[in-house]
Amino acid sequence: MAVEYAKPPYRRNAGVPTRFAWPVMRPLKGTELEVLYVETLRALGTEKGMLGQTFTRFKTPPNSPA
């Protein structure tokens, strides 16, 4: 969603850090993707404002590699 909002006509910055942006995740697969995904959700939960509020209650799934 953040990628779409960055494009016209919106041109908004959703505040997602670059290391957690969709273009970084897109080429990953399997465990590598899951590890980054879990790290992303944890990190976004510590952000200020709406972004942090959205992800603050994230729980690591059972049997997660992260």
Residue, then its C-alpha position, 0 to 999 in steps of 0.5 A: m500500500a505504501v508503494e501505491y501511495a507514493k505514486p501519482p496522484y497521491r505522492r505521499n510518504a507512508g513512513v515505511p523505512t526503505r529497508f522494509a519497502w516492498p521492492v526489497m521484499r519482492p525478490l525474496k522467497g521462503t525462509e529469507l522472506e519470512v525472516l525479513y517479514v517478521e523483522t519488518l512487522r516488529a520494527l514497524g510496531t516501534e515507529k511513532g504515529m499511525l504506522g506504529q499503532t497499526f503494527t504494535r500488537f504484532k505477534t510472531p507466528p508459532n514456529s517462525p524462524a525469526 
